[in-house]
Amino acid sequence: MENAIIIVVGADKPGIVAGIATKLAENNANIIDISQTVVRGIFAMIMVVDISKCKVSLSELRKQLQEKGKELGVEVHTYHEEVFRYIERV
Amino acid sequence: MRYSADEVIEVFRMLNEEDLDIRSVTLSINTLYAISDDIDKTLKKLGSLDKTLEEFSSAVDEVSGKYGIKVVTKRVAVSPIQFFLEVLDEKDGVEIAKFLDKLAENNRIDYISGYSAFADRGFTRGALKVITTLSQALNSTIRLTGMINAASTTSGMNIEAIKLFVDKIFEMPPSSSSRTTIMANVPPDSPFVPSAHHGLGMPEATINIAVSGPGVIEGAIKRSRPKTLQELHDVIKRAAFKVSRLGELIGKSVAEKMGINFTTVDLSLAPSPNVGDSVAEIIESMGIEKMGGHGSLAALAILMDAVKKGGAMATSAIGGLSSAFIPVSEDAIMVERALEGYVDFYTLIALSSVCNSGIDMVGVSKSQGKDKVIGLISDVLALAISLNKILGARIIPVDARPGTYIDLGGLLGKIVVMRLKDVDVTRFASYTGFIPSTIKRLELG
């Protein structure tokens, strides 16, 4: 399994989760976990996504999600899980 | 593996708000195979680098894309050109310079480093030719960098090399002199331009990493509000650990992709002219109102030690120039403090005793003469010899008055012209020869 972590930040409104999830499904990326939190008063959604069977490269997926985010009025940041593992775990 | 929301947000904040990025990925590569007394043969052999550079450039782009981490510059370090010029003519040095510059440009490499020579005690033919062609080589290129190692704890200091070097930088515009430095105790493996080169004792090729994370350290200090100096030290150490880990991840990935050795992460903090990416700002966040104020040296010493301790746990691949760099023009707050008069040459020399700043990216007025600049450089190199550490002086001579600045733009920032003391040092600067190696040499065996 190869995971990506997706962070969606912005003002809350209906359709954000659906929009991002649809884009992931189109690319065959499987959502493993979703949690929501509030960062400095702003809505933030964190998703862990399995990208091992993803149709496109992570940089392409990142681009597509960013574009989707623009439509939805939120910022979407996509990272490889290894970045978190390296920084947060010894 | 699960991550808490706090952990995810912490990494997110480091990368997005605090400008954590990879300052440079450097491919250091042996080019001594290309030495020949026929310049055409040399250039033809160096031409084989083209493929490797392309491969390197793509590997960095791929890794940067995969992880979503910004890599600010891609650099290549070659074997010192001194070795080539032992058997070639002076003018061939300039040919090699142009050739390397073109190679870099063709392969999207930001800097190619190695127009360098070692002349700690005296000159070989090659070293002398590198110095005498320094201004020609740099003035006819854009991406080439080089250094002169003019002093070392083991050999002493070559004042003749300093004088020649000063002559040469006075012949350069800032866009060239910002690409060369004069140093003491240069390490064999560093990703920092202008002093990077493929050193003796290294494998055929290596990958070196320099991380930049002043914003992360500053953010950690501001958020945690430490009460004791131990707490302050600990906060920096933890943040430095995380910064260095990112460097290790990127370095290892690029090296793996290319099937070569990953050599070092420089445990370092390097600023950029962006707001929130300043080393001086860290010192100010530690409670010194203006960088340069009394206490700055102690604050920098705490920072340095904590950065090195945190980084040492993050990676076993330690090397290069591990330190906090404060190239004045490249650090937005340093520029301001220099213009306000809180940071002058003596502040920089004092700071160099606890980190590897040296005098880096500072302007001098050509009208103040060469002798004072020779004196200034010899001060920095003498400090390096005494403390047995790496220091350098990257000085930009300009036709402007002290107290003013010249904006170079981009990563290079604003060159502040600092006042050299109005004291005549002509007689000291007129000595020839070298300063003998100090008593420290005997301790080393």
Interface residues (C-beta under 8 A of the other chain):
Chain A: I5 I7 D33 S35 T37 V39 A44 I46 V48 S57 L58 S59 R62 H77 T78 Y79 H80 E81 E82 V83 F84 R85 Y86 I87 E88 R89 V90
Chain B: M1 R2 Y3 A5 E7 V8 I9 E10 V11 F12 M14 L15 N16 G65 K66 Y67 G68 I69 K242 R245 L246 E248 L249 M313
